[in-house]
Amino acid sequence: MIFIFLIQGVNVMPTDIQRNNRFPELDFVRAIAVIAVIVIHVTSITLTKMAPDQFTFIASVILNQLSRFCVPAFLFVSGVLAFHSYKRHNYSLLIKGKIKDLIVPYVVWTILGLIFFLSFSSNYKGIIMIFLTGNGPFYQLYYIPLLFQMFVLLPFIIKLAGSKRIVISILLVNILMYVGYQTLLLGAVFSDDIVGSASSILQSTFVVWISYFCMGVFAALYYSQLLLFIKLKPKAFFVAIYVMSAVALIADAYLGFSSDKQMGAMGHFRLTVMIYSFATMALLVKFGMTYKSNLFTYLHRNSFGIYLIHVAVIKVIFMLSSIFFSNLFFIMLSTLITLFVSYGCVELIKRTPISSLLLGQKKSSRNQSSVVPLRNRLER
């Protein structure tokens, strides 16, 4: 979406700061993205811990790859929202709030993961690295320190995003990093241990992810114009770009099967993932402008809690029976079970005194403000 916006060289002027913190089209993106996160982690178990038949294997790879837009989408949406939060609040208060929103539940869930799912043979150095990188029993938690880094750097990122040339430069740097990483990975230049350690560290480091967050900040600066740009394009335009990028993404993943590092070759640090992510976000925003559903509203409101909880649910399902990851039907069933159980757990936790510890700071009523009509935002 914003990638096309930049490439086409549309003449834009900064948008007035949006006083309302609800972005219905981005809420739709976030709701779909949290489902995609679950799909990635369910299919990853099938691909790494099971011996599926050929059809299940191919289907799992396709589902896994088509869900790869989720983390870039979360970072992009966070960039948009972070820009408006920064303009409304003092920076130090914003960081204090993010410590309560992000770091407190991150520490609590990391401790819970260590207690319930980590082998006691792990040494203290490994445990320290788990807290620093989030790559522990609840491996999805790497996103939390990553996002917090973005908020710490937010004033600097906003300055960078004010220049279209700098934004494009950041994109190009990240593209070169992805191409270099994939080349070294597939070329088996380094050992599996080195690649694994490097991937764990890179995964929770802002350097390789900053383009998505920066593009979100850039989009926030020109949000009305961006929405108008998307509105004026036909759906077929975005569908065509999505299909082409999806084909390229899946083909890229299958080329990686010739390497011993198959799962690494299917990860996020690839140029095809970047292109596919922007294409998917564009399509979702297009649909999110007009498509309304209470289901997606409920999902986006609990998306952070679902993100925190879902891996624990998946682990419990796998402990109960590996059959839930054995074929396409059970993969879909496991995804739905994980989604609804995670959602139910979030709703239950929100009614307890420890809600702020497990899910972050409770939101005030001002965050539930009414949605500004799309027409009003496009006419600014």
C-alpha positions as CSV (number, residue, x, y, z in Angstrom):
1,M,0.0,0.0,0.0
2,I,2.4,2.7,1.2
3,F,5.1,1.0,-1.0
4,I,3.0,1.7,-4.1
5,F,2.2,5.1,-2.7
6,L,6.0,5.9,-2.6
7,I,6.9,4.2,-5.9
8,Q,4.3,6.1,-7.9
9,G,5.6,9.4,-6.7
10,V,2.2,10.8,-5.7
11,N,2.4,14.4,-4.6
12,V,1.3,14.6,-1.0
13,M,1.1,17.1,1.8
14,P,1.1,16.2,5.5
15,T,-2.2,15.3,7.0
16,D,-3.6,17.1,10.0
17,I,-3.2,15.1,13.2
18,Q,-6.2,12.8,13.6
19,R,-7.8,13.5,16.9
20,N,-9.6,10.2,17.1
21,N,-7.4,7.1,17.8
22,R,-9.7,4.6,16.0
23,F,-8.7,3.6,12.5
24,P,-11.4,1.0,11.4
25,E,-9.4,-0.1,8.3
26,L,-6.3,-0.7,10.4
27,D,-8.4,-2.5,13.0
28,F,-9.5,-4.9,10.3
29,V,-5.8,-5.4,9.3
30,R,-4.9,-6.2,12.9
31,A,-7.7,-8.6,13.3
32,I,-6.7,-10.6,10.2
33,A,-3.0,-10.4,11.2
34,V,-3.6,-12.0,14.6
35,I,-5.3,-15.0,12.9
36,A,-2.3,-15.2,10.5
37,V,0.1,-15.4,13.5
38,I,-1.8,-18.4,14.8
39,V,-1.7,-20.0,11.4
40,I,2.1,-19.6,11.2
41,H,2.7,-21.2,14.6
42,V,0.2,-24.1,14.0
43,T,1.6,-24.9,10.6
44,S,5.2,-24.6,11.9
45,I,4.5,-27.5,14.3
46,T,3.3,-29.6,11.4
47,L,6.4,-28.8,9.3
48,T,9.0,-29.2,12.1
49,K,7.6,-31.8,14.5
50,M,5.4,-34.0,12.3
51,A,5.9,-36.3,9.3
52,P,2.9,-35.1,7.2
53,D,1.8,-36.6,3.9
54,Q,2.7,-34.7,0.8
55,F,-0.6,-32.9,0.4
56,T,-0.5,-31.7,4.1
57,F,3.1,-30.7,3.7
58,I,2.4,-28.6,0.6
59,A,-0.8,-27.1,2.2
60,S,1.1,-26.2,5.4
61,V,3.8,-24.5,3.5
62,I,1.3,-22.4,1.5
63,L,-0.7,-21.4,4.6
64,N,2.5,-20.7,6.5
65,Q,3.8,-18.4,3.7
66,L,0.5,-16.6,3.0
67,S,0.4,-15.7,6.7
68,R,3.9,-14.1,6.7
69,F,2.5,-10.5,6.4
70,C,1.3,-10.6,10.0
71,V,4.4,-9.2,11.8
72,P,5.0,-6.5,9.1
73,A,1.3,-5.6,9.4
74,F,1.5,-5.3,13.2
75,L,4.6,-3.1,12.9
76,F,3.0,-0.9,10.2
77,V,-0.2,-0.4,12.2
78,S,1.9,0.3,15.3
79,G,3.8,3.0,13.4
80,V,0.6,4.7,12.4
81,L,-0.8,4.6,16.0
82,A,2.6,5.5,17.6
83,F,2.8,8.7,15.5
84,H,-0.6,9.9,16.8
85,S,0.2,8.8,20.4
86,Y,3.4,10.8,20.2
87,K,1.7,13.9,19.0
88,R,-1.0,13.7,21.8
89,H,1.3,12.8,24.7
90,N,4.6,13.7,26.3
91,Y,7.4,11.4,25.2
92,S,8.4,10.4,28.7
93,L,4.7,9.6,29.6
94,L,4.4,7.6,26.4
95,I,7.4,5.5,27.3
96,K,6.2,4.9,30.8
97,G,2.9,3.9,29.4
98,K,4.6,1.4,27.0
99,I,6.5,-0.1,29.9
100,K,3.2,-0.9,31.6
101,D,1.5,-1.9,28.3
102,L,4.4,-4.0,26.9
103,I,7.3,-4.7,29.2
104,V,5.3,-5.8,32.3
105,P,3.2,-8.5,30.5
106,Y,6.3,-9.4,28.6
107,V,8.3,-10.2,31.8
108,V,5.3,-12.0,33.3
109,W,4.6,-14.2,30.3
110,T,8.4,-14.9,29.9
111,I,8.5,-16.1,33.6
112,L,5.4,-18.2,33.1
113,G,7.0,-19.8,30.0
114,L,10.2,-20.5,31.9
115,I,8.3,-22.1,34.8
116,F,5.9,-24.3,32.8
117,F,7.7,-25.1,29.5
118,L,11.5,-24.7,29.9
119,S,13.8,-27.6,30.7
120,F,15.7,-27.1,33.9
121,S,18.9,-27.9,32.1
122,S,19.0,-24.4,30.6
123,N,21.9,-22.3,32.1
124,Y,21.6,-18.7,33.4
125,K,23.2,-17.3,30.2
126,G,20.4,-18.8,28.1
127,I,17.8,-17.5,30.5
128,I,19.2,-14.0,30.3
129,M,19.2,-14.2,26.5
130,I,15.5,-15.3,26.6
131,F,14.6,-12.2,28.6
132,L,16.6,-10.0,26.2
133,T,15.4,-11.4,22.9
134,G,12.0,-13.0,23.8
135,N,13.1,-16.3,22.1
136,G,12.0,-18.6,24.8
137,P,9.3,-21.2,25.4
138,F,6.8,-18.5,24.3
139,Y,8.8,-17.7,21.2
140,Q,6.3,-15.1,19.8
141,L,7.3,-12.7,22.6
142,Y,10.3,-11.5,20.6
143,Y,7.9,-9.0,19.1
144,I,7.5,-7.2,22.4
145,P,11.1,-6.0,22.9
146,L,11.2,-5.3,19.2
147,L,8.2,-3.0,19.4
148,F,9.5,-1.3,22.5
149,Q,12.7,-0.4,20.7
150,M,10.6,1.3,18.1
151,F,8.8,3.4,20.7
152,V,12.1,4.4,22.3
153,L,13.4,5.5,18.9
154,L,10.1,7.1,17.9
155,P,11.1,10.8,17.9
156,F,14.1,9.9,15.7
157,I,11.9,7.7,13.4
158,I,9.4,10.5,13.0
159,K,12.1,12.8,11.8
160,L,13.3,10.2,9.3
161,A,9.8,9.6,8.1
162,G,9.4,13.3,7.3
163,S,11.6,12.8,4.3
164,K,10.4,10.6,1.4
165,R,14.0,10.1,0.3
166,I,15.1,8.8,3.7
167,V,12.1,6.5,3.9
168,I,13.0,5.0,0.5
169,S,16.7,4.7,1.6
170,I,15.6,2.8,4.7
171,L,13.6,0.5,2.5
172,L,16.6,-0.1,0.2
173,V,18.9,-0.8,3.1
174,N,16.5,-3.4,4.5
175,I,16.1,-4.9,1.1
176,L,19.8,-5.3,0.8
177,M,20.0,-6.9,4.3
178,Y,17.3,-9.4,3.4
179,V,18.9,-10.3,0.1
180,G,22.3,-10.7,1.9
181,Y,20.8,-12.8,4.7
182,Q,19.0,-15.1,2.3
183,T,22.1,-15.5,0.1
184,L,24.3,-16.4,3.1
185,L,21.6,-18.8,4.4
186,L,21.0,-20.7,1.2
187,G,24.7,-20.7,0.4
188,A,25.3,-22.5,3.7
189,V,28.2,-20.0,4.4
190,F,27.8,-20.3,8.2
191,S,27.0,-23.3,10.5
192,D,23.5,-24.0,11.7
193,D,24.4,-22.8,15.2
194,I,25.7,-19.4,14.0
195,V,22.7,-19.0,11.7
196,G,20.3,-19.9,14.5
197,S,21.9,-17.5,17.0
198,A,22.0,-14.7,14.5
199,S,18.4,-15.2,13.5
200,S,17.3,-15.1,17.2
201,I,19.1,-11.8,17.8
202,L,18.0,-10.2,14.5
203,Q,14.4,-11.2,15.1
204,S,14.1,-9.0,18.1
205,T,16.3,-6.2,16.8
206,F,14.8,-3.1,15.2
207,V,17.4,-2.8,12.5
208,V,16.0,-5.5,10.2
209,W,12.3,-4.5,10.9
210,I,12.5,-0.7,11.0
211,S,11.2,-0.2,7.4
212,Y,7.7,-1.5,8.3
213,F,7.4,0.7,11.4
214,C,8.9,3.7,9.6
215,M,6.5,3.2,6.7
216,G,3.6,3.3,9.2
217,V,4.8,6.6,10.6
218,F,5.2,7.9,7.0
219,A,1.6,6.7,6.3
220,A,0.4,8.6,9.4
221,L,1.9,11.8,8.1
222,Y,-0.2,11.5,4.9
223,Y,-3.0,9.3,6.1
224,S,-6.0,11.0,4.4
225,Q,-4.2,11.1,1.1
226,L,-3.2,7.5,1.4
227,L,-6.8,6.4,2.1
228,L,-8.0,8.5,-0.9
229,F,-5.3,6.9,-3.1
230,I,-6.5,3.4,-2.0
231,K,-10.1,4.3,-2.4
232,L,-9.7,5.5,-6.0
233,K,-8.0,2.3,-7.1
234,P,-10.2,-0.6,-8.1
235,K,-10.2,-3.8,-5.9
236,A,-9.0,-5.7,-9.0
237,F,-5.8,-3.7,-8.9
238,F,-4.9,-4.7,-5.4
239,V,-6.0,-8.3,-5.9
240,A,-3.8,-8.6,-9.0
241,I,-0.8,-7.3,-7.1
242,Y,-1.6,-9.6,-4.1
243,V,-1.8,-12.7,-6.3
244,M,1.5,-11.9,-8.1
245,S,3.3,-11.3,-4.9
246,A,1.8,-14.4,-3.3
247,V,3.0,-16.6,-6.2
248,A,6.5,-15.1,-5.9
249,L,6.5,-15.7,-2.2
250,I,5.6,-19.3,-2.3
251,A,7.9,-20.0,-5.2
252,D,10.7,-18.4,-3.2
253,A,9.9,-20.7,-0.2
254,Y,10.0,-23.8,-2.3
255,L,13.4,-22.8,-3.8
256,G,14.7,-22.8,-0.2
257,F,13.9,-26.4,0.2
258,S,17.1,-27.2,-1.7
259,S,18.9,-25.9,1.4
260,D,19.3,-27.8,4.7
261,K,18.0,-24.7,6.4
262,Q,14.4,-25.0,5.2
263,M,12.6,-23.2,8.0
264,G,15.1,-20.3,7.9
265,A,14.5,-20.0,4.2
266,M,10.8,-19.7,4.9
267,G,11.1,-16.9,7.5
268,H,10.4,-13.2,7.5
269,F,13.8,-11.8,6.3
270,R,13.2,-12.1,2.6
271,L,12.5,-9.6,-0.1
272,T,9.5,-11.5,-1.3
273,V,8.0,-11.3,2.2
274,M,8.4,-7.6,2.2
275,I,6.7,-7.1,-1.2
276,Y,3.9,-9.6,-0.2
277,S,3.3,-7.9,3.1
278,F,2.8,-4.5,1.5
279,A,0.5,-6.0,-1.1
280,T,-1.5,-7.8,1.5
281,M,-1.9,-4.7,3.7
282,A,-3.1,-2.7,0.7
283,L,-5.7,-5.3,-0.1
284,L,-6.8,-5.6,3.6
285,V,-7.1,-1.8,4.0
286,K,-9.2,-1.7,0.8
287,F,-11.6,-4.3,2.2
288,G,-11.4,-2.7,5.7
289,M,-12.7,0.6,4.3
290,T,-16.1,-0.9,3.6
291,Y,-16.4,-4.3,5.3
292,K,-17.7,-4.3,8.9
293,S,-18.1,-7.2,11.2
294,N,-18.5,-7.5,15.0
295,L,-16.2,-10.5,14.9
296,F,-13.3,-8.5,13.6
297,T,-14.1,-5.7,16.0
298,Y,-13.8,-8.1,18.9
299,L,-10.7,-9.7,17.6
300,H,-8.8,-6.4,17.1
301,R,-9.7,-5.2,20.6
302,N,-8.2,-8.4,22.1
303,S,-5.5,-8.9,19.5
304,F,-2.6,-8.1,21.9
305,G,-3.9,-10.5,24.5
306,I,-4.5,-13.2,21.9
307,Y,-0.9,-12.7,20.6
308,L,0.5,-13.2,24.2
309,I,-1.6,-16.3,25.0
310,H,-1.9,-18.3,21.7
311,V,1.4,-20.1,21.8
312,A,0.7,-21.5,25.3
313,V,-2.7,-22.7,23.9
314,I,-0.9,-24.4,20.9
315,K,1.6,-26.0,23.2
316,V,-1.2,-27.5,25.4
317,I,-3.1,-28.8,22.3
318,F,0.1,-30.5,21.1
319,M,0.7,-32.0,24.5
320,L,-2.8,-33.4,24.5
321,S,-2.4,-35.0,21.0
322,S,-0.2,-34.5,18.0
323,I,-3.1,-35.5,15.8
324,F,-4.3,-31.9,15.8
325,F,-1.4,-31.0,13.6
326,S,-1.4,-34.1,11.3
327,N,-3.5,-33.0,8.3
328,L,-5.2,-30.0,6.8
329,F,-8.5,-30.6,8.6
330,F,-6.9,-30.7,12.0
331,I,-4.6,-27.8,11.2
332,M,-7.7,-25.7,10.5
333,L,-9.4,-27.1,13.6
334,S,-6.4,-26.3,15.8
335,T,-6.2,-22.8,14.4
336,L,-9.9,-22.2,15.3
337,I,-9.5,-23.8,18.7
338,T,-6.5,-21.7,19.5
339,L,-8.2,-18.5,18.3
340,F,-11.3,-19.0,20.4
341,V,-9.6,-20.4,23.5
342,S,-7.1,-17.5,23.4
343,Y,-9.9,-15.0,23.0
344,G,-11.9,-16.6,25.8
345,C,-8.8,-16.5,28.1
346,V,-8.3,-12.8,27.3
347,E,-11.9,-12.0,28.2
348,L,-11.6,-13.9,31.5
349,I,-8.3,-12.3,32.4
350,K,-9.7,-8.8,31.8
351,R,-12.2,-9.5,34.6
352,T,-9.5,-10.3,37.1
353,P,-7.3,-8.0,39.3
354,I,-4.2,-9.3,37.5
355,S,-5.3,-8.1,34.1
356,S,-2.8,-5.3,33.9
357,L,0.1,-7.8,34.7
358,L,-0.9,-10.3,32.0
359,L,-2.4,-8.0,29.3
360,G,-0.9,-4.6,29.9
361,Q,-2.3,-1.3,31.3
362,K,-6.1,-1.1,31.3
363,K,-7.3,1.4,28.7
364,S,-9.4,4.4,29.7
365,S,-12.7,5.1,28.2
366,R,-11.2,7.7,25.8
367,N,-9.8,4.9,23.8
368,Q,-13.2,3.6,23.0
369,S,-14.2,6.8,21.2
370,S,-16.5,6.7,18.2
371,V,-15.1,6.1,14.8
372,V,-14.6,9.2,12.6
373,P,-16.4,8.6,9.3
374,L,-14.1,7.7,6.4
375,R,-15.6,10.5,4.3
376,N,-14.6,13.1,6.9
377,R,-11.1,11.8,7.0
378,L,-10.8,11.7,3.2
379,E,-12.1,15.3,3.0
380,R,-9.5,16.8,5.3
